[in-house]
Amino acid sequence: MRAILITMITCLPFVFLAQAQPESTEPDSEWGRTISRTLEHDGQNYAWSVMIPEQAEVGGAAILFLHGAGECGTDGKKNLEAGLPWHVRNETENWPFVIIVPQKPSVESEWEDHEEVLRAILDEANEEGLFDPARLAITGLSQGGHGTIMIASLHPERFQAAVPICGYVDRRVSSDGERIREVPATPEDKSVIDAASKLAGMPVWLFHGSLDNIVPPEESRSLYEALKGIDAPVQFTEYPDANHLSWPAAYSDPKLGAWFLEHTKPE
């Protein structure tokens, strides 16, 4: 698949909210193992998992992965089926990272609505020594691409790099669970400018399909232009033949895994 690559190189303690439930561990396999847990917060159960590939260093570099709308739920399984978790199992050599995979309970919310739970999950995994908090990156697709932009911009001090895939800046679901009218972003939108200013010191790699009719490519183009306009370390890969399903190409690209490694190296 052809890809258009636009690159710009420039000069980037929370407390637990609830007691985690007993863990279950997937038996060792050819690629590694999965530790699955649940966490309760405000009467809602959250499933989350930690994937540890064979070549990953426990206590080393990690990636927080935020799934898309289709993987929402509380079963602790769908969040491990698509996107980065699939590639970790099937293209393990590209992903020598501890992968932290929360599950968002419902489609009728955005990832930033669950920010406190994400902090609690990261804090718990950190306290157990599963990863080095100074070597953490974030990525996600579609609704999780939006989540990547929002969570990274809310807590830039936590993440060394961010990769939103077919993401968007303005939320598409209100805090009441209602759909919001979707207007493609522009580089002049206040929300885009605000997000760019918060991400300015963090390496960001955006991915999108030119034919995406679910999340318009203008979303990634606009954020790229806003970041480029303030000399942020940003690059953008746009796949001219791809629709919304742009993440298989992105996560299959060995350059992406190498890029994450570069930005999560020990200091």
Backbone as CSV, one residue per row, in Angstrom:
resi,resn,N_x,N_y,N_z,CA_x,CA_y,CA_z,C_x,C_y,C_z
1,MET,0.845,-1.184,0.000,0.000,0.000,0.000,0.885,1.240,0.000
2,ARG,0.604,2.199,-0.931,1.366,3.429,-0.962,1.031,4.279,0.248
3,ALA,1.964,5.057,0.681,1.711,5.958,1.809,2.358,7.296,1.531
4,ILE,1.658,8.373,1.877,2.221,9.700,1.828,2.768,9.989,3.206
5,LEU,4.045,10.295,3.304,4.661,10.537,4.608,5.143,11.973,4.657
6,ILE,4.601,12.741,5.588,5.006,14.119,5.796,5.711,14.158,7.134
7,THR,6.959,14.580,7.183,7.712,14.533,8.425,8.304,15.898,8.732
8,MET,8.209,16.285,9.979,8.861,17.509,10.427,9.642,17.176,11.674
9,ILE,10.962,17.429,11.678,11.808,17.114,12.816,12.254,18.427,13.444
10,THR,11.947,18.622,14.719,12.359,19.788,15.477,12.705,19.341,16.886
11,CYS,13.177,20.407,17.565,13.353,20.041,18.927,11.956,19.726,19.471
12,LEU,10.399,17.486,24.356,9.379,16.931,25.005,10.128,16.464,26.242
13,PRO,1.530,12.674,41.181,1.247,11.375,41.848,-0.195,11.270,42.160
14,PHE,-0.566,10.299,41.242,-2.001,10.173,41.464,-2.300,8.984,42.376
15,VAL,-3.467,9.017,43.040,-3.807,7.939,43.958,-4.756,6.974,43.294
16,PHE,-4.856,5.763,43.846,-5.794,4.775,43.333,-7.216,5.201,43.602
17,LEU,-8.101,4.815,42.695,-9.518,5.126,42.857,-10.277,3.945,43.414
18,ALA,-9.792,2.764,43.168,-10.508,1.575,43.622,-9.531,0.425,43.716
19,GLN,-9.873,-0.536,44.530,-9.037,-1.719,44.677,-9.238,-2.631,43.477
20,ALA,-8.151,-3.030,42.829,-8.255,-3.948,41.703,-8.721,-5.304,42.181
21,GLN,-9.425,-5.998,41.303,-9.906,-7.338,41.602,-8.804,-8.353,41.299
22,PRO,-8.928,-9.588,41.778,-7.902,-10.598,41.508,-7.652,-10.751,40.017
23,GLU,-6.398,-10.976,39.681,-6.028,-11.059,38.279,-6.187,-12.463,37.734
24,SER,-6.293,-12.530,36.401,-6.171,-13.808,35.713,-5.079,-13.643,34.680
25,THR,-4.333,-14.689,34.434,-3.203,-14.613,33.517,-3.374,-15.636,32.410
26,GLU,-3.305,-15.141,31.178,-3.355,-16.041,30.025,-2.108,-16.913,30.032
27,PRO,-2.241,-18.203,29.766,-1.056,-19.069,29.739,-0.005,-18.546,28.764
28,ASP,1.259,-18.801,29.070,2.328,-18.397,28.168,2.080,-18.960,26.781
29,SER,2.375,-18.148,25.782,2.188,-18.576,24.401,3.443,-18.227,23.623
30,GLU,3.383,-18.398,22.312,4.562,-18.115,21.502,4.949,-16.652,21.566
31,TRP,3.983,-15.792,21.706,4.287,-14.361,21.692,4.538,-13.793,23.093
32,GLY,3.945,-14.369,24.141,4.105,-13.832,25.481,2.911,-14.174,26.357
33,ARG,2.504,-13.244,27.220,1.392,-13.517,28.119,0.568,-12.262,28.364
34,THR,-0.664,-12.466,28.831,-1.582,-11.377,29.142,-2.061,-11.510,30.582
35,ILE,-1.975,-10.417,31.326,-2.521,-10.350,32.675,-3.811,-9.541,32.601
36,SER,-4.930,-10.138,32.991,-6.229,-9.469,32.897,-6.777,-9.167,34.281
37,ARG,-7.326,-7.962,34.437,-7.846,-7.528,35.726,-9.120,-6.714,35.547
38,THR,-9.770,-6.408,36.660,-10.884,-5.469,36.654,-10.668,-4.447,37.761
39,LEU,-11.302,-3.303,37.579,-11.225,-2.219,38.543,-12.616,-1.611,38.666
40,GLU,-13.030,-1.298,39.869,-14.348,-0.700,40.088,-14.195,0.767,40.469
41,HIS,-14.973,1.619,39.813,-14.951,3.054,40.103,-16.351,3.627,39.918
42,ASP,-16.865,4.282,40.939,-18.193,4.900,40.892,-19.268,3.917,40.438
43,GLY,-19.181,2.683,40.933,-20.191,1.683,40.609,-20.048,1.044,39.243
44,GLN,-19.002,1.386,38.503,-18.775,0.843,37.164,-17.554,-0.062,37.171
45,ASN,-17.689,-1.246,36.613,-16.554,-2.151,36.467,-15.813,-1.860,35.172
46,TYR,-14.506,-1.818,35.260,-13.639,-1.612,34.102,-12.719,-2.816,33.968
47,ALA,-12.667,-3.379,32.783,-11.697,-4.434,32.498,-10.432,-3.791,31.937
48,TRP,-9.286,-4.339,32.286,-8.038,-3.876,31.693,-7.028,-5.010,31.711
49,SER,-6.082,-4.945,30.805,-5.085,-6.006,30.675,-3.705,-5.422,30.457
50,VAL,-2.717,-6.235,30.789,-1.325,-5.922,30.497,-0.782,-7.053,29.635
51,MET,-0.335,-6.708,28.428,0.271,-7.681,27.524,1.789,-7.581,27.657
52,ILE,2.432,-8.726,27.848,3.885,-8.736,28.019,4.495,-9.672,26.980
53,PRO,4.919,-9.148,25.830,5.575,-9.994,24.829,6.877,-10.578,25.363
54,GLU,7.299,-11.673,24.754,8.503,-12.362,25.212,9.718,-11.444,25.269
55,GLN,9.845,-10.550,24.280,11.044,-9.727,24.215,10.906,-8.410,24.964
56,ALA,9.758,-8.168,25.603,9.573,-6.936,26.363,10.314,-7.009,27.689
57,GLU,10.764,-5.871,28.141,11.433,-5.766,29.439,10.403,-5.353,30.487
58,VAL,10.088,-6.234,31.411,9.203,-5.863,32.509,9.899,-4.783,33.325
59,GLY,9.196,-3.684,33.562,9.811,-2.546,34.225,10.462,-1.580,33.248
60,GLY,10.284,-1.832,31.949,10.882,-0.985,30.923,9.847,-0.148,30.186
61,ALA,10.020,-0.021,28.881,9.158,0.824,28.062,7.768,0.228,27.941
62,ALA,6.764,1.104,27.882,5.372,0.652,27.794,4.580,1.575,26.886
63,ILE,3.478,1.033,26.368,2.546,1.797,25.541,1.141,1.609,26.093
64,LEU,0.441,2.707,26.302,-0.976,2.669,26.650,-1.765,2.689,25.354
65,PHE,-2.599,1.648,25.131,-3.395,1.549,23.905,-4.866,1.784,24.219
66,LEU,-5.488,2.709,23.455,-6.907,3.030,23.604,-7.658,2.552,22.367
67,HIS,-8.580,1.620,22.561,-9.300,1.004,21.441,-10.370,1.933,20.876
68,GLY,-11.030,1.460,19.814,-12.101,2.203,19.175,-13.469,1.825,19.698
69,ALA,-14.508,2.421,19.098,-15.880,2.236,19.577,-16.319,0.775,19.534
70,GLY,-15.860,0.033,18.553,-16.317,-1.341,18.396,-15.845,-2.297,19.455
71,GLU,-14.863,-1.896,20.253,-14.307,-2.781,21.269,-14.750,-2.414,22.687
72,CYS,-15.721,-1.498,22.813,-16.207,-1.104,24.135,-16.920,-2.271,24.822
73,GLY,-16.943,-2.232,26.138,-17.635,-3.266,26.898,-16.946,-3.476,28.240
74,THR,-17.291,-4.585,28.872,-16.693,-4.937,30.164,-16.230,-6.391,30.184
75,ASP,-16.161,-7.016,29.011,-15.794,-8.433,28.952,-14.303,-8.678,29.057
76,GLY,-13.486,-7.633,28.866,-12.044,-7.797,28.926,-11.463,-8.569,27.769
77,LYS,-12.248,-8.755,26.703,-11.785,-9.535,25.552,-11.734,-8.718,24.274
78,LYS,-12.825,-7.969,23.998,-12.877,-7.228,22.739,-11.762,-6.202,22.635
79,ASN,-11.358,-5.624,23.756,-10.285,-4.632,23.733,-8.943,-5.230,23.333
80,LEU,-8.843,-6.570,23.359,-7.600,-7.245,22.994,-7.635,-7.814,21.578
81,GLU,-8.720,-7.559,20.852,-8.885,-8.220,19.557,-8.388,-7.393,18.386
82,ALA,-8.549,-6.072,18.438,-8.250,-5.233,17.274,-7.134,-4.251,17.576
83,GLY,-6.549,-3.723,16.516,-5.540,-2.695,16.681,-4.216,-3.233,17.203
84,LEU,-3.559,-2.461,18.033,-2.219,-2.830,18.503,-2.159,-4.197,19.169
85,PRO,-3.115,-4.596,20.031,-3.000,-5.930,20.638,-2.900,-7.055,19.610
86,TRP,-3.636,-6.948,18.501,-3.555,-7.977,17.454,-2.139,-8.023,16.885
87,HIS,-1.564,-6.867,16.637,-0.226,-6.818,16.047,0.838,-7.273,17.037
88,VAL,0.633,-7.012,18.313,1.575,-7.501,19.321,1.631,-9.023,19.299
89,ARG,0.481,-9.666,19.129,0.449,-11.135,19.091,0.967,-11.703,17.772
90,ASN,0.740,-10.994,16.674,1.023,-11.555,15.352,2.262,-10.985,14.681
91,GLU,2.739,-9.850,15.160,3.973,-9.249,14.642,4.836,-8.834,15.830
92,THR,5.039,-9.798,16.704,5.639,-9.539,18.009,7.006,-8.889,17.911
93,GLU,7.745,-9.219,16.878,9.111,-8.688,16.763,9.143,-7.168,16.667
94,ASN,8.021,-6.559,16.241,7.975,-5.101,16.109,7.615,-4.390,17.410
95,TRP,7.205,-5.156,18.425,6.605,-4.528,19.601,7.205,-5.043,20.916
96,PRO,8.450,-4.677,21.216,9.088,-5.097,22.476,8.725,-4.166,23.633
97,PHE,7.443,-4.051,23.892,6.939,-3.149,24.923,5.932,-3.870,25.808
98,VAL,5.820,-3.423,27.036,4.674,-3.783,27.860,3.496,-2.957,27.336
99,ILE,2.374,-3.618,27.040,1.214,-2.940,26.455,0.080,-2.925,27.483
100,ILE,-0.380,-1.745,27.832,-1.460,-1.591,28.802,-2.739,-1.297,28.035
101,VAL,-3.768,-2.145,28.235,-4.961,-2.096,27.391,-6.224,-2.000,28.248
102,PRO,-6.687,-0.794,28.555,-7.965,-0.660,29.258,-9.140,-0.881,28.299
103,GLN,-10.316,-1.106,28.863,-11.535,-1.237,28.053,-12.550,-0.188,28.504
104,LYS,-13.002,0.624,27.556,-14.011,1.640,27.849,-15.370,0.969,27.877
105,PRO,-16.169,1.188,28.928,-17.411,0.416,29.066,-18.435,0.627,27.965
106,SER,-18.587,1.863,27.454,-19.668,2.100,26.495,-19.223,3.047,25.396
107,VAL,-19.906,2.929,24.261,-19.651,3.819,23.130,-20.108,5.233,23.438
108,GLU,-21.110,5.371,24.306,-21.726,6.670,24.579,-20.900,7.492,25.561
109,SER,-19.608,7.533,25.370,-18.692,8.348,26.168,-17.411,8.471,25.378
110,GLU,-16.578,9.418,25.786,-15.258,9.563,25.184,-14.224,9.142,26.224
111,TRP,-13.010,8.857,25.748,-11.982,8.363,26.665,-11.649,9.354,27.775
112,GLU,-11.742,10.647,27.481,-11.414,11.621,28.534,-12.411,11.590,29.683
113,ASP,-13.624,11.031,29.438,-14.597,10.873,30.518,-14.136,9.829,31.536
114,HIS,-13.151,9.022,31.157,-12.632,7.956,32.018,-11.181,8.231,32.418
115,GLU,-10.811,9.491,32.387,-9.434,9.886,32.664,-8.952,9.402,34.031
116,GLU,-9.796,9.523,35.051,-9.373,9.123,36.401,-9.095,7.627,36.474
117,VAL,-9.894,6.855,35.762,-9.675,5.405,35.745,-8.362,5.080,35.033
118,LEU,-8.086,5.763,33.934,-6.823,5.533,33.230,-5.635,5.861,34.127
119,ARG,-5.731,6.941,34.883,-4.654,7.282,35.806,-4.483,6.201,36.868
120,ALA,-5.602,5.689,37.369,-5.525,4.643,38.392,-4.887,3.370,37.843
121,ILE,-5.242,3.009,36.617,-4.664,1.820,35.988,-3.158,1.994,35.808
122,LEU,-2.751,3.140,35.288,-1.326,3.392,35.096,-0.580,3.414,36.424
123,ASP,-1.182,4.025,37.426,-0.528,4.079,38.735,-0.358,2.685,39.328
124,GLU,-1.379,1.856,39.177,-1.293,0.501,39.729,-0.217,-0.309,39.012
125,ALA,-0.212,-0.238,37.672,0.801,-0.974,36.916,2.204,-0.478,37.235
126,ASN,2.322,0.815,37.457,3.612,1.396,37.814,4.061,0.925,39.198
127,GLU,3.172,0.966,40.175,3.539,0.566,41.536,3.946,-0.900,41.605
128,GLU,3.422,-1.708,40.693,3.794,-3.119,40.656,5.077,-3.353,39.874
129,GLY,5.649,-2.284,39.326,6.906,-2.416,38.614,6.781,-2.994,37.224
130,LEU,5.581,-2.916,36.630,5.383,-3.495,35.299,6.003,-2.642,34.199
131,PHE,6.169,-1.347,34.441,6.782,-0.483,33.432,7.453,0.700,34.120
132,ASP,8.293,1.372,33.361,8.985,2.572,33.837,8.143,3.784,33.441
133,PRO,7.619,4.555,34.385,6.751,5.682,34.031,7.453,6.756,33.209
134,ALA,8.785,6.768,33.211,9.525,7.719,32.390,9.690,7.225,30.959
135,ARG,9.135,6.022,30.665,9.279,5.436,29.324,7.919,4.990,28.791
136,LEU,6.925,5.842,28.949,5.553,5.514,28.570,5.121,6.325,27.352
137,ALA,4.491,5.656,26.379,3.912,6.303,25.202,2.431,5.951,25.131
138,ILE,1.709,6.589,24.211,0.271,6.369,24.081,-0.116,6.311,22.607
139,THR,-1.064,5.437,22.294,-1.616,5.359,20.942,-3.048,4.859,21.019
140,GLY,-3.784,5.071,19.935,-5.161,4.583,19.872,-5.738,4.819,18.496
141,LEU,-6.855,4.184,18.214,-7.467,4.278,16.893,-8.911,4.761,16.986
142,SER,-9.304,5.590,16.035,-10.671,6.100,15.924,-11.097,6.798,17.226
143,GLN,-12.089,6.256,17.941,-12.449,6.859,19.227,-11.245,6.861,20.167
144,GLY,-10.397,5.855,20.041,-9.163,5.823,20.811,-8.097,6.762,20.272
145,GLY,-8.192,7.117,18.972,-7.312,8.147,18.428,-7.650,9.497,19.037
146,HIS,-8.945,9.767,19.156,-9.386,10.972,19.865,-8.905,10.921,21.316
147,GLY,-9.071,9.755,21.949,-8.623,9.608,23.321,-7.132,9.849,23.471
148,THR,-6.355,9.398,22.497,-4.912,9.623,22.530,-4.592,11.111,22.531
149,ILE,-5.266,11.857,21.656,-5.052,13.308,21.597,-5.435,13.958,22.923
150,MET,-6.595,13.577,23.446,-7.098,14.233,24.652,-6.298,13.856,25.901
151,ILE,-6.052,12.564,26.098,-5.340,12.131,27.305,-3.893,12.628,27.284
152,ALA,-3.256,12.587,26.109,-1.884,13.087,26.015,-1.830,14.590,26.248
153,SER,-2.840,15.328,25.771,-2.830,16.780,25.966,-3.202,17.158,27.397
154,LEU,-3.978,16.324,28.072,-4.305,16.576,29.475,-3.118,16.277,30.388
155,HIS,-2.308,15.276,30.001,-1.179,14.866,30.849,0.090,14.675,30.022
156,PRO,0.583,15.750,29.396,1.799,15.607,28.577,3.014,15.171,29.382
157,GLU,2.970,15.401,30.701,4.107,15.002,31.536,4.211,13.487,31.679
158,ARG,3.167,12.776,31.352,3.158,11.322,31.528,3.672,10.571,30.312
159,PHE,3.609,11.172,29.134,3.851,10.427,27.899,5.037,11.002,27.135
160,GLN,5.859,10.092,26.639,7.032,10.484,25.864,6.717,10.636,24.378
161,ALA,5.622,10.064,23.912,5.258,10.138,22.502,3.792,9.734,22.356
162,ALA,3.161,10.208,21.264,1.746,9.919,21.040,1.492,9.623,19.569
163,VAL,0.659,8.594,19.314,0.321,8.214,17.946,-1.196,8.054,17.821
164,PRO,-1.899,9.113,17.401,-3.336,8.990,17.132,-3.561,8.482,15.706
165,ILE,-4.366,7.441,15.573,-4.681,6.876,14.259,-6.154,7.125,13.968
166,CYS,-6.428,7.722,12.813,-7.780,8.131,12.381,-8.564,8.745,13.548
167,GLY,-7.906,9.649,14.263,-8.518,10.297,15.413,-9.179,11.618,15.049
168,TYR,-9.706,12.281,16.057,-10.374,13.572,15.880,-10.162,14.385,17.150
169,VAL,-10.302,15.701,17.039,-10.038,16.574,18.182,-11.295,16.827,18.994
170,ASP,-12.324,17.404,18.396,-13.554,17.702,19.132,-14.323,16.422,19.422
171,ARG,-14.824,16.298,20.641,-15.562,15.105,21.020,-16.812,14.947,20.155
172,ARG,-17.208,13.699,19.946,-18.380,13.386,19.138,-19.555,12.891,19.967
173,VAL,-19.305,12.673,21.252,-20.355,12.255,22.181,-20.326,13.215,23.356
174,SER,-21.487,13.795,23.713,-21.540,14.743,24.820,-21.354,14.016,26.141
175,SER,-21.151,14.782,27.208,-21.008,14.176,28.530,-22.285,13.477,28.975
176,ASP,-23.406,13.765,28.292,-24.682,13.099,28.579,-24.934,11.907,27.663
177,GLY,-23.960,11.569,26.826,-24.095,10.421,25.947,-24.810,10.706,24.642
178,GLU,-25.065,11.985,24.335,-25.741,12.342,23.088,-24.725,12.584,21.980
179,ARG,-25.102,12.190,20.760,-24.228,12.437,19.626,-24.158,13.923,19.327
180,ILE,-22.983,14.409,18.992,-22.762,15.803,18.661,-22.573,15.919,17.156
181,ARG,-23.151,16.972,16.580,-23.004,17.176,15.138,-21.530,17.289,14.777
182,GLU,-21.138,16.555,13.766,-19.726,16.466,13.419,-19.399,17.430,12.278
183,VAL,-18.497,18.360,12.544,-18.007,19.303,11.540,-16.508,19.092,11.424
184,PRO,-15.988,18.803,10.228,-14.553,18.560,10.105,-13.727,19.710,10.664
185,ALA,-12.639,19.369,11.318,-11.783,20.352,11.954,-11.024,21.178,10.919
186,THR,-10.593,22.358,11.342,-9.680,23.179,10.562,-8.518,23.577,11.475
187,PRO,-7.385,23.943,10.889,-6.234,24.326,11.728,-6.494,25.575,12.572
188,GLU,-7.533,26.338,12.206,-7.839,27.577,12.931,-8.805,27.366,14.085
189,ASP,-9.379,26.161,14.214,-10.320,25.904,15.303,-9.618,26.059,16.650
190,LYS,-10.311,26.680,17.600,-9.720,26.877,18.925,-9.336,25.551,19.569
191,SER,-10.196,24.533,19.417,-9.911,23.238,20.030,-8.649,22.610,19.443
192,VAL,-8.441,22.795,18.140,-7.248,22.254,17.489,-6.010,23.009,17.962
193,ILE,-6.112,24.322,18.025,-4.990,25.142,18.495,-4.644,24.799,19.941
194,ASP,-5.676,24.632,20.773,-5.439,24.296,22.180,-4.749,22.941,22.319
195,ALA,-5.244,21.950,21.566,-4.630,20.620,21.636,-3.182,20.681,21.172
196,ALA,-2.930,21.395,20.093,-1.568,21.501,19.570,-0.641,22.158,20.589
197,SER,-1.126,23.206,21.260,-0.268,23.904,22.228,0.109,22.991,23.387
198,LYS,-0.805,22.100,23.786,-0.519,21.199,24.900,0.389,20.048,24.480
199,LEU,0.354,19.693,23.200,1.169,18.597,22.690,2.500,19.079,22.121
200,ALA,2.743,20.369,22.182,3.853,20.975,21.447,5.205,20.367,21.760
201,GLY,5.423,19.914,22.994,6.727,19.379,23.363,6.849,17.880,23.220
202,MET,5.820,17.226,22.691,5.787,15.764,22.618,5.879,15.299,21.169
203,PRO,6.756,14.351,20.841,6.747,13.783,19.497,5.394,13.140,19.192
204,VAL,4.804,13.526,18.068,3.494,13.028,17.659,3.603,12.515,16.227
205,TRP,3.026,11.325,15.995,2.945,10.780,14.638,1.469,10.480,14.371
206,LEU,0.900,11.207,13.413,-0.507,11.047,13.038,-0.631,10.113,11.833
207,PHE,-1.689,9.291,11.837,-1.998,8.421,10.700,-3.472,8.598,10.326
208,HIS,-3.758,8.546,9.029,-5.153,8.649,8.581,-5.258,8.136,7.153
209,GLY,-6.452,7.650,6.802,-6.748,7.255,5.430,-7.401,8.395,4.676
210,SER,-6.958,8.636,3.442,-7.525,9.731,2.650,-8.999,9.529,2.338
211,LEU,-9.451,8.268,2.292,-10.834,7.965,1.911,-11.734,7.733,3.120
212,ASP,-11.267,8.095,4.304,-12.018,7.836,5.541,-13.340,8.600,5.528
213,ASN,-14.461,7.857,5.547,-15.781,8.487,5.584,-16.436,8.348,6.961
214,ILE,-15.660,7.901,7.941,-16.140,7.833,9.327,-15.560,9.001,10.125
215,VAL,-14.262,9.132,10.075,-13.576,10.282,10.670,-12.825,10.975,9.531
216,PRO,-13.271,12.151,9.103,-12.650,12.808,7.952,-11.148,13.025,8.153
217,PRO,-10.361,12.838,7.099,-8.916,13.040,7.229,-8.551,14.474,7.596
218,GLU,-9.491,15.420,7.393,-9.230,16.804,7.813,-8.903,16.902,9.297
219,GLU,-9.388,15.931,10.089,-9.101,15.947,11.522,-7.596,15.841,11.781
220,SER,-6.956,14.862,11.160,-5.510,14.706,11.345,-4.735,15.784,10.596
221,ARG,-5.212,16.151,9.404,-4.518,17.196,8.651,-4.485,18.505,9.431
222,SER,-5.603,18.842,10.059,-5.686,20.113,10.785,-4.768,20.128,11.997
223,LEU,-4.758,19.023,12.750,-3.879,18.965,13.913,-2.422,18.990,13.475
224,TYR,-2.115,18.306,12.383,-0.749,18.335,11.851,-0.341,19.765,11.507
225,GLU,-1.208,20.476,10.795,-0.876,21.848,10.408,-0.701,22.741,11.626
226,ALA,-1.551,22.563,12.635,-1.439,23.374,13.848,-0.133,23.073,14.585
227,LEU,0.243,21.804,14.658,1.495,21.432,15.318,2.703,21.907,14.515
228,LYS,2.627,21.726,13.215,3.722,22.184,12.361,3.903,23.695,12.473
229,GLY,2.779,24.425,12.614,2.833,25.877,12.698,3.528,26.404,13.935
230,ILE,3.658,25.552,14.964,4.377,25.981,16.180,5.683,25.204,16.347
231,ASP,6.165,24.657,15.229,7.457,23.952,15.212,7.505,22.786,16.186
232,ALA,6.397,22.081,16.329,6.357,20.895,17.185,6.954,19.694,16.443
233,PRO,7.454,18.690,17.173,8.025,17.493,16.539,6.927,16.544,16.056
234,VAL,6.388,16.817,14.897,5.229,16.078,14.398,5.520,15.503,13.016
235,GLN,4.939,14.357,12.734,4.929,13.810,11.384,3.571,13.197,11.117
236,PHE,3.255,13.070,9.839,1.918,12.651,9.425,2.027,11.697,8.251
237,THR,1.421,10.520,8.392,1.334,9.565,7.301,-0.125,9.445,6.881
238,GLU,-0.399,9.760,5.630,-1.753,9.642,5.088,-1.747,8.580,3.997
239,TYR,-2.614,7.596,4.148,-2.698,6.501,3.188,-3.740,6.847,2.122
240,PRO,-3.324,7.092,0.877,-4.258,7.581,-0.146,-5.336,6.586,-0.535
241,ASP,-5.113,5.295,-0.323,-6.089,4.283,-0.736,-6.885,3.709,0.426
242,ALA,-6.678,4.229,1.617,-7.314,3.649,2.803,-8.553,4.425,3.220
243,ASN,-9.569,3.677,3.689,-10.744,4.285,4.287,-10.486,4.381,5.793
244,HIS,-11.499,4.125,6.605,-11.331,4.274,8.055,-10.345,3.252,8.617
245,LEU,-10.255,2.114,7.972,-9.413,1.026,8.467,-7.948,1.291,8.107
246,SER,-7.365,2.316,8.712,-5.980,2.682,8.416,-4.996,2.105,9.429
247,TRP,-5.514,1.576,10.563,-4.593,1.112,11.602,-3.835,-0.164,11.267
248,PRO,-4.367,-1.101,10.439,-3.518,-2.259,10.136,-2.216,-1.867,9.452
249,ALA,-2.287,-0.926,8.524,-1.062,-0.482,7.849,-0.138,0.238,8.822
250,ALA,-0.715,1.067,9.689,0.116,1.822,10.639,0.830,0.896,11.605
251,TYR,0.097,0.003,12.238,0.701,-0.866,13.249,1.559,-1.971,12.642
252,SER,1.415,-2.227,11.328,2.270,-3.218,10.667,3.594,-2.616,10.212
253,ASP,3.694,-1.308,10.232,4.903,-0.640,9.766,5.995,-0.766,10.830
254,PRO,7.072,-1.495,10.567,8.125,-1.654,11.575,8.775,-0.328,11.962
255,LYS,8.648,0.680,11.089,9.208,1.993,11.439,8.488,2.585,12.645
256,LEU,7.217,2.244,12.824,6.478,2.802,13.954,6.990,2.221,15.269
257,GLY,7.173,0.909,15.318,7.730,0.308,16.527,9.105,0.865,16.850
258,ALA,9.932,1.069,15.818,11.269,1.632,16.026,11.175,3.073,16.528
259,TRP,10.191,3.810,16.029,9.975,5.198,16.467,9.587,5.239,17.940
260,PHE,8.692,4.346,18.347,8.338,4.262,19.764,9.576,3.929,20.610
261,LEU,10.396,2.998,20.135,11.613,2.647,20.871,12.532,3.848,21.040
262,GLU,12.672,4.610,19.969,13.551,5.785,20.010,13.099,6.776,21.068
263,HIS,11.774,6.947,21.190,11.258,7.979,22.098,10.968,7.453,23.513
264,THR,11.199,6.171,23.747,11.027,5.631,25.097,12.342,5.025,25.613
265,LYS,13.454,5.466,25.057,14.760,4.966,25.516,15.025,5.453,26.940
266,PRO,15.773,4.680,27.706,16.173,5.156,29.034,17.027,6.408,28.914
267,GLU,16.892,7.306,29.838,17.702,8.535,29.797,19.097,8.262,30.371
